[in-house]
Amino acid sequence: MVLHRKSEIGTSKTLKHNPMSEKTQTILIGALSILTLSAGFLGLLFIFPLLETERVEDLIRIGFIFLASAIFFSSGVVSLAIIKKRKRH
C-alpha cells in the first residue's frame, strides 16, 4: 500500500511504510466482523425473553437494544460479504 502526503508547497511525497500486510489486515478485519456479528446476534437473543413485559419504559429500552443489535449484526454480515468478495477477485 502506497500512501501519499501533500507537503507544504503542494507536491506529493510517497510513503512506503506499511506496518501490516494485506493478508494480516484481511484476517484482522474478518475476526472483527465475526465478533461484531456475534455481538449483534447475542444482543438479539438477550432481548427475546424481555418482550413479555407490560411496561412501556421497558419496551422502549428493549427497542433501543434491538436497534443496536440489528446494526451490529448487519454490519458484521456486510463486512464479511465484502471480505469474501475481495478474496474472489
N, C-alpha and C positions, 0 to 999 in steps of 0.2 A: 504494500500500500504506500503510495507516494502522497505526501501532504504538501500543500502549497501555502506559503505565508506571504502576505504583502508586506513589503518593507515601507519605510517612511517616504521614499521617493516614488513609489508606485511600481517598482519592478517586483517580479515574483522569485522567491527563493524556494528551492526544492528541499524538503526534509525527508531523509530516508530512514528515520528512526521508527521502527515498528516493534513494540515490546512483545506482541503476541502474533503467532502465525494464524493463518486463516482457519486451519483445522481446529486450533485451540479456541478461537473465537466461536466457531460453529458449535463445538461441544459445550462451551460455557453458556451460550445463548439457548441451546437445546435443554440443558439442565434447568436453567431459569424458567424456560417456558413450561416444562413439566411441573416444576414447583408451583408456578402461578396457576396452572390448570388444576392441580390437585388442591390448592388452597381454595379456589373457587368452588370446586366440587364438594369439599368438606364443609364449606360455608352453606351451600345449598342443602346438604344433608342435615346440618345443625338446625336450620330453621324449620324443617319439615314438621317435627313434633310440636313446635311452638305455635303453629297455626290454629290450634284449637282454643285459643284464648278468646275471651269476650271483651276485653278492654281495648278501647280504640288506641290508647297510647302504645300498648304492646304491639298492635298490628302495624302502626306507623314505624316503630322501631324495627320490626321484622321486615317491613318493606325496604327500609334502607339497607339492612343486611343482605336482603335478596338482591337488590340492585348492585351492591358492591361485589357480591359473589358472582353474579352473572357477568359483570365486567371482567373480573379476574379470569373466569372460565373461558369467555370468548376471546380474550386477548391471548391466553395460552394456546388456544386452538389455532388462531390466526398466525401466531409466530411460528408454531410447529409446521403449519402448512407452507409458510414462506421458506423455512429451512429445508423442507423436503423438496420444494420446487427448485431451490438453488443447487441442491445436490444432484438433481437430474440433469441440469444444464452445464 
